[in-house]
Amino acid sequence: MNDQERDAVRAMLRRRSAERTGTREDARQWLISEGIYEDDGRLKPVYGGPTEPEQR
């Protein structure tokens, strides 16, 4: 990959990030859709979230 291609990838990632994080809710939904957060908004264990469900 040359410098021009790397710059194009960086620009694409900046655009995608800006689109996906425009609002707090957009960012939350994106993280859920990517599998990083649980549906209830907690961080999944593989990414450092709790390994056992909370007791309520």
C-alpha positions as CSV (number, residue, x, y, z in Angstrom):
1,M,0.0,0.0,0.0
2,N,1.5,3.4,-1.0
3,D,1.1,6.7,0.8
4,Q,-1.8,7.8,-1.4
5,E,-3.7,4.7,-0.6
6,R,-3.1,5.0,3.1
7,D,-4.3,8.6,3.0
8,A,-7.4,7.5,1.3
9,V,-8.1,4.8,3.9
10,R,-7.5,7.3,6.7
11,A,-9.9,9.8,5.1
12,M,-12.6,7.1,4.7
13,L,-12.2,6.0,8.3
14,R,-12.5,9.7,9.5
15,R,-15.7,10.1,7.4
16,R,-17.2,6.8,8.7
17,S,-16.4,7.7,12.3
18,A,-18.0,11.1,11.9
19,E,-21.1,9.6,10.3
20,R,-21.5,6.9,13.0
21,T,-20.8,9.1,16.0
22,G,-22.9,12.2,15.1
23,T,-25.0,11.8,18.2
24,R,-24.6,9.8,21.4
25,E,-27.5,7.5,20.3
26,D,-25.9,7.0,16.8
27,A,-22.6,6.0,18.5
28,R,-24.4,3.6,20.9
29,Q,-26.3,1.9,18.1
30,W,-23.2,1.6,16.0
31,L,-21.3,-0.1,18.9
32,I,-24.2,-2.5,19.4
33,S,-24.4,-3.3,15.7
34,E,-20.6,-4.0,15.6
35,G,-21.0,-6.4,18.5
36,I,-19.0,-4.4,21.0
37,Y,-21.9,-3.5,23.3
38,E,-24.8,-5.7,24.5
39,D,-28.3,-4.6,23.5
40,D,-28.7,-3.0,26.9
41,G,-25.6,-0.8,26.3
42,R,-23.1,-2.8,28.5
43,L,-19.7,-3.6,27.2
44,K,-19.4,-7.2,26.1
45,P,-17.0,-9.3,28.2
46,V,-14.6,-9.9,25.4
47,Y,-14.0,-6.1,25.3
48,G,-13.6,-5.8,29.1
49,G,-17.2,-5.8,30.3
50,P,-18.5,-7.9,33.2
51,T,-18.2,-11.6,32.7
52,E,-21.3,-12.3,34.8
53,P,-24.7,-10.7,34.5
54,E,-25.6,-8.1,37.1
55,Q,-27.9,-9.2,39.9
56,R,-30.9,-7.0,40.2
